[in-house]
Structure formats: C-alpha cells, structure tokens
Amino acid sequence: MISCKNTSTALFYTSVAAIPSQTWEALGCGGNIYFNPKFLTSLEKNHSKITFSYIVLIDNHKQPIAFASIKIIDFYLKGIKNDLEFLKKIGRKLHIIPNKKPLKLLICGNTFVSGEHGVFIKENQDKKAIVKELAKSINYFVNSNKTLKKQIDAFLLKDFAKESLFITDELKDYKYHAFSVAPNMKLQLEENWHNFDDYLAAMKTKFRVKARKAYLQSAELLIREVTLSTFEEQLPKMTTLYEKVAANAGFNLGNFNLETYRDLKEKLGEDYILKTYWLEDKMVGFISGVVNKNSLDAHFVGIDYQLNRAYAIYQRMLYEYIKIGISKKLKTINFGRTASEIKSSVGAIPQDLTMYLRHKKTIKNKILKLFLQRVQPTPFQQKFPFKK
C-alpha cells in the first residue's frame, strides 16, 4: 500500500473503499460503469499484482471536480508480440526497455478495457486546466514517495478519442509524447433495428450471405448464459480459452483474472454479459461485456482457435453482441481493439485512440519520442457492409 499526503488541489487514496461516499455523490460519476465503485472494487479485489491508487482533484472550495484511476504494473517484454516485435528490439537497443527486469509502469486508465476510462471530469469545468493539474498530481504522487520515485520507470495515460486531443495535448507541456494505437471498433445501432433480421436487411447482399453462412457453420453451437450458480464449474474452461486469446495478442498490459466475473455478475446482474459456447459437451468459446449507459462494451472473449474456422465461432460471437445490443435497445456497441477487419465486416467503424507516454529520465524520454514515432496501428481493410 502506497501512502501519499494530500495537497491543496488533490486527494490521494489507496483503495476504492477509502473514498468517502460523499465524494462519490459529489462527483456524480457512478452512472458510467467504469467510474462506479462497484466496478472499480471488483478489479481491485481480484488483481493483487497490480497496485491501485486513486486521485480526486478538488477546487478552491474543497469540492471534488475530477477523478483519476491509477494503476502501477510490471510490464514485461513478453507483453509485446507479433507486429510489434521490432519495437521490443529497438527499445532494448536504446535501453528504453530494461533487458532483465520489467518496466515499472504507472498507468492512468483501465488496463483491461479500451477507451477513455481513466479520467472523469465533472461538467462545466476547465478540462485543460484539470488535465494539467492531473499531470502535476501524478508527478507529486510519485516524487513524494521514496520507493515510488526510485521504482517508476515511465508514465502512461491511455486511450483518448480524437475529439479529446485538444484537451489532452496539454500533456505535451509535461514532456509526454502522444502516439496512436489500434482503434476501438464501434457499431452504431439504428433505431429501426428491432431485431437481428432488421440488422441483416440493412446489409448489402454479400455481407448478408456471409452472416447466414456463419450461422449455418455455427448451427451446432449451443450458447449458455453463465450464472452465479454455474460460474464455478465453468471458470477453469473459460480461463484456458482466455489464455489462448491473451497469448495471441500483439500488446498486453496484463492478464485479466476471470474470478472478477463472479464479482461483476453479483454486483451488476443482467448488465454484465457472460455467455459460453459449446460443441456438444466441450466449451469452445465465451463472450463477456457490460451495458454502460446506452452502449454495450465487449470485454474479453475466449476462443478454441482449432475449431474457430470450421464453426465460425468468433464471427458468431460478434453477431451475438449485436443481437444483445438490439434486444436491449442500445445505441452503440464498442467492440474494442484487435481483429479490426472482421469487426468492420459486421459494420463497426474505427474510432482512433491516442496514448501519452513519458519516461522519467530526461535523455531516455527524448529518445522515447523518436521511438514512438514509429508506432503505428496495424493497417486493415475497412469493410462497408451496409446499404447506402
């Protein structure tokens, strides 16, 4: 546990439970699931290898005006794979990434979900001023603690949408470097889609045929809702499938503990989606996601890759998310990063995301800027499945 004295502009907490209920009420951020104490507590409870901290910014009247979720992780080189292997080699050569020990990384954001889930700012606030104050508070948080000051190698503020950059670019004044990452793939659900057939009717013939083919291929699959009573029995198989997907990821900030799902189902009920896919008595996949305001956000999935092509498992999962979104009368589905092309084939459009990174050492930070200029999202062929 890391202690830090409060300042005239910032309050520091080492757990969600330590934040007074009056502070949550004053912030009014609970409507967004990613800033809801229930969600944050579930993550904190089930990830003991991550150091969690929270910053509440206050105004001149000591009233809360912003909230930031901070995580400190050990980032290992094995978290960089596939298309990003060259970054690993350059990072080692320039001594930006340690050879023998993990990079101690302070992250403002959600390490498990794509999107702007690290900083909440109340309405009618000067957002640029708050971003600057947050950068100062993060510096203070680290520099005021001897252990942290020695340990932390770099700072990462993650996943800002294009429309936020005129605010978050203020971080460049604090020696942060911006770089693009794989986009969040986002599907807009039309109001006249009352069921899945309406969605299919909106597609061009080629893509409608593809969807029907996927349903034929996956006809033998059984989809089962995971409940609290069946969770324990299904967890080991889900974990195995998740680990296969995680091992295949090009960039991974840390492994998700699937025990978290139990907490999320208990606390969020039907707003947390968890379904498994079966071929006879064998689990071959699962999906997870959360209803957040008027959106369905896809979270982690598990896939048996050996059977994926023959039974169109992943494609069927994408259609299942869409069916759920339509049935719940939601407006958007956030599919997250990875597999951008197949997600675009079901109608998702890329939403650009930007991260900000800073190395604590001045010279390495200057080298880092050149290093990050080479970081580009993997290109993909965008599909346009809907009729004009």
N, C-alpha and C positions, 0 to 999 in steps of 0.2 A: 504493500500500500504506500502511495506517494503523497506526502502532505505538502501543502503549499499555502502560505499566508495570503489572505485576500488583499486586494488593493482597493483604491477608491473607485475603480471602474469595473472590477472583475471579482467574481466569487468562484472558488475552486472546490470541486467535490470529487471524492474518490469512489462513490457509488451512487446509483440512482436513489437508493433508499435514504441517503443523507440529504437529498434535496427536499426542502420543506414543501408540503402540499400547497401552501400559499404561493410559492414561487411558480409551480406548475400552473396554478389558476391564473396568476398574473400574466404569464407568458401566453397562455391560451393556445398551446401548440399540440395538445392531445388529439385534436381531430385528424392530424397527419400521423399515421400509424408509426412512422419511423422516428417520431419525436414523442411518442406515447410512452410513459413509464413502464407499461406492461411489456411492450415490445423490447425496450432497452434492457429491462431486467432479465428477460429470457436470454438475450445474447450474453449479458454479463455473467449470469449464473452458470452457463454451460461452456464457457471458454476460459478456463483457468490460466492458459498460457498467454493470454492477452491481458495487458494492463489497461484497465478502463479508467478514464477520468472525464470530467465534465466541467465546462466553463459557462457561467452565467454572467453576461455583461449587464451592468446597471447604469442608470442615468444619474443626473445630479441629485435627484430626489430618492436615490437608492432603490428605484423600481426596476425590475427586470425588463430588458428590452431585446435580448438575444440569447440564444443557447447554442453551444457547440459540443459535439460529441468527439472525444479524443481517445485514440487507441494507440498503444505502443506495442509493436510486434517485432519479432526477429524474422527478417526477410532473408530467405536462403536462395542461393543461386539456382537451386533446383526448381524454384518457382518461375524461372524463365525458360521457355521451351520453344521448339518448332521455329516459326518465322522470326522469333526474337533472339535466336541463339547468337547472332552477330553482336547484339547489344551486350550480352554476357561477356563475350571475348574483348570488346572494346573497353567495357567497364573494368575488367581485370587489368588490362594493359595500362590503362590510365590511373589505376589504383583508386578509382571511384567506388568500386565494389570490392570489399575485402576478399582475399583469397581463401582464408582459413576459417573465418568466423562470420556469422550472419551480420547483415546490415541492421543496426538498431534503428527502426523507422517509427517516427511519430506521425500518425495519420489523423487528419480531421475529415471524417466522413464514415460511411458504412463500408467495411472491408468485404462484406458479403453480397451487397446489392449495388447495381449501377444506378447512378442518378444523384441529384442534389439532396442528400440525406445526412449531411454533416453539420449544417448551419441553419438555424431557424432565426429569422428576424421579424419582429413584430411590425405590423402595418404602421405607416406614417413615420417611419424612422429614416434617418440619413444612412442609407445602406453602404455607401462608400466609406463613411466615417466609421461605421461598425466593422467593416472588413479590416480597416487599418487598425482599429482597436483590438480586434481579434489577433492579428499578426503580432502586435505588441504583447498581448496577454500570453500567447503561446511562447514567445521568447522569454518572458518573465517566468512562466511556469517551469521551463527547463533550466534557466540560468540561476534561479533561486534555490535549486536543489542540487547539492554537490554530486550526488550519484547520477542524476539525470544529465547534468551538464557534462559529465565525463562519458556517459554511455551513448547518448543520442548521436547518431551519425547524420541523419537527414530528416527533413520535414516534408510531408505530402498533404496537400489539400486537394480533395478529389471530386471529380465528376460535376463540372459546371456546364450548364447548357449555353448555347450560343448567345441567347438573349441576356445572360447574366454577365457576360465578359466585360461589359463597360463598367461594371462594379468590381468584379474580382481582379481585373487587371491592375487595380491598386496594389496588389501583392507584389508586383514587379518593383515597386519602390522599396520593398523589403527583401530584395535580392532573390525572389522566387522566379523560376523560369517556367513558362507555360509550354505544354506540349499536348498534342491531340492523341486520343485513344480511340479504340473501336467504338462506334456509335451505339447508342441504345436504339433498338429496333421497335418502332411504335406503330400500332394499328389503330386507326380511328374507326370506331363502330358507328354505322349510320343509324339514324333514328327509325328508319323504315325497315330495319332488320329485326323482325320479331322472332325469328327462329333461324336455324342453320340453313334451311332451304333458301331463305331470303338472301343470306350471305352468298350462297352458291349462285343464285340467279343474277347477282351483281357482277359475276366474274365473266371474263372472256372464255369462249368455248374451250380453248387449250388448257386453261388452268382449272376449269370445272371438271374436265375429263381427268386431269391429274388428281384432283381431290377424290373423285369417285373411284379411281384406280387404287388410291391409298386406302380407301375404306374397304375395297374388295380384298386387298392384300392383308389388311389387319382384321378381317372379319372374325378370325378365330380368337382374337384377344378379348379377354374379359377385363373390365375396369371395375375396381373395387374402391370404395371410399374407406380411408383409414380413420378409424375411430379410436377413442382413448382405450376402449376395451380390446382392440385388435393391434394396437400400436406395438406393444412389447414383442409380440410374436413376429411382426413384420420388420422390425428395426434392423436385425442383422442382415437380411437380404437387401434392404434398402441401402444400408451402409456400403455393402460390397458394390452395388451398382453405382452409387455416387462416387466411390473412389476410382472407378474406371473412368468416369467423366472428368473428374478432377485431374487425374494423371494425364489426360489428353489435352488439358487446357494450355494455351500458349503463355498465359500470365496468371499467376495465382498468388494473392496476398495472404493466403492462409486457408487451412481446411476447416470446413464447417462441421460442427458437432451435431449430428442428426438428433441427438437427445433433445435439442432445442425445440424440435417439432412438438414434443409432448406438451411443453410449456405453452407454446403458441396455440395449440388446439384447445388447451384448458382455458386460456385467457381470452382468445379471440373467437372461439367457436366456429360457426359457419363462415366467418370472414377469413379464416385461414384454410386454404385449399390443400388437400393432401390425398392423392389417389395413386393406386398401384395398378400395374398392367400385368396380366397373367396369360401364359400359354399353357393350358391345362393346369397342372399343379406347380408350374415354375414361374416365379416372378421375373419378368423381363424388362421392367421399367417402372418409374414413378414420376409424378409431377408434384410440384409444390408451388404455392403462390398466396398472395394476400390481396384482399379487397381494401384499397386505400382511397377513401373518398369516392370519386366516380371512375376509378381505374382498377383494373386487375393487373397486378405486377407478378410476372412469372419469376419464381425463385429457382432453386436448384432442381435439376432433374437427374434421374439415374437411367442408364440405358445398357442393355445387353448388346454390345456392338456386333457380336457374331450373328445375331438374329435380326438386327435392325433393318438391313436392306430387304431381306425376304419378307418381313412382316410390316414394313413401313412404320416402325414403332415411333420414331421421332416425329415424323410428319403427322401421324395420328394424334400425338400429344399436342402439337400446335393447334390442330383443329379442335381439340378438347378445350383448350384455353379459350378459343373463340366462342365455342358453344356456351361455356360458363359465363363469359362476359355478356353475351347476348341475353341469356336467360336471366341474368341479374340486372339487366337494363343499364349497363355501364357505358361509359363514353369512349374509353381507350383501353388498350392492352399494351403494357410495357413488357416486351419480350426479353429485354436485356441485351447484353453483348454476346458475341460468338455466333457462328452459323448464320451470318447476316444474309447470305444469298437465299437459303431456303426459307428464312423468315420473310424476306421480301416477296417470295413467291406466293405467300398466303396474304400479302397485302401490306406488310409492315414497311414503314418509311424510316430511313436513318435519322436519328437526332444526334447531332455532333456533341461530343463531350470533351472538356478540357480539364487537365490536371495541372497543378502547380507544385514544383519540387525545388527544394533548396538544400544544399549540403552545408553543414555547419562551418566547415573550413573554407576560408575565402578563396584560396587558389583552386581547390578542388571544385568549388562552386562555379568558378569561371570556366573550368574545363567542362563541367557538367552542362553548361549552356550549349556548347558545341556538340556534346554527346546527344542531347535531347533533340537537336535539330534534325537528327537522322531518324528519330522515332516517328513513324507514320503508321496509321491504321492499315491493316492488310486490305488492299482493294478487292472489291467484289462486283459482280454484275447485278445491278439493280433490276429486279423484275417489276412489271406493272400489270398485275393480273386483272384489274377491274376495267369494265367498260367505261368509256368517257362519259 
